[in-house]
Amino acid sequence: MNTDQQADVFVVIAVLPDPLQQSSLRHLLQQSLPHWRCYFVNDAAAARALLKDTAVTLLLTQWLQPDDNADLLLDFACRHSPATVRVLLAAHNT
């Protein structure tokens, strides 16, 4: 893949510890946006590793407990990948 093609690839990291949530989002993205490259990870450590090595377009995360939280992950993404769109999925007003 040349550099121009790499720029056109949308990369999503979804940090969802719940397997059902991962499965549902995976199905939705594969049906709606099959050309996007999506990584589904269970924890912030895996997301950080990808953010260090991959140009990420979108980071989706929910509040993570108990070892890590979304604030720390979003801050890490902001510092290491400032162009990444960061989205916090929450059931509450935050």
N, C-alpha and C positions, 0 to 999 in steps of 0.2 A: 504494500500500500504506500503510495507516495505521500508527501507532506500535505498536498492539497486535499487528498482524500481523507487523511487523518483529521484535518480540521473540520470536516463535515460529519464526523462520527460523533453522535451524542452518547455520552457515557453516564450511566446512573449507578449510584451506590444506594441501596436501600438497607438500612440498619433496622431489622425487625426480628427480635428474638422469638416471636411466636411463629411456628411453622405454618399455621393456617393463614396468618396474615401474609407471610412470604408467598405462599402458594397462590393466594387470591391476587396479589399485586403482580406476581410473575405472569399469571394467566392474562390479566388485563393489559399489561404492557406488551406481551407477545402478540396479542390480538390487535391492539391499537397501533403499536409502534414497533413492528418487527425488525426494523433496521437499527434500532437503538441497542447498544451493548449494555447489558444490565448485570450488576453484581448484587447478590443478596447475601448479606452477612448477618451473623447473630450478635455481634458485639462491636464496641467502639474500637478495640484494638485492631480487628480485621479491617475496619473502615480506614483507620489511620494508615495502615500499611499500604492500602490501595491509593490513598490520597498522596502518599509520598512518591509513588512510582507511576501514577496514571493521571493523565489530564482528564479531570472529571467535570462534566457539565452540570450535574444535579446531584445533591446529597439529600436524601430523605431519611429522617431519623425520628424516633419517638423518645420520650423520656426513658432513660436506661437506668436500671437499678440492679443491684445495690453498689457494684464496684465502680461504676462510671455513670456520668450523666450527660445529657444532650448538650448542656451548656459548654462543657469542656470539649466535646467533640466539635461543636460548631465553631468554637474559638480556634481550635486547631486547624480546621478547614479554612477559616478566614485568614489565618497567618500563612499557611502552606499552599493554599490554592485560592487566592483572592477572587478569581474569576468564576469560581464555582457558585452556583445558586444553591442556597442552603434553606431547607424547609424542615420545620419542626412539626410533627404530627402530634396533636394533643386533643384529648377529649374534654379538656377544661379550658377556661379562659386563662391565658398566661400573661 
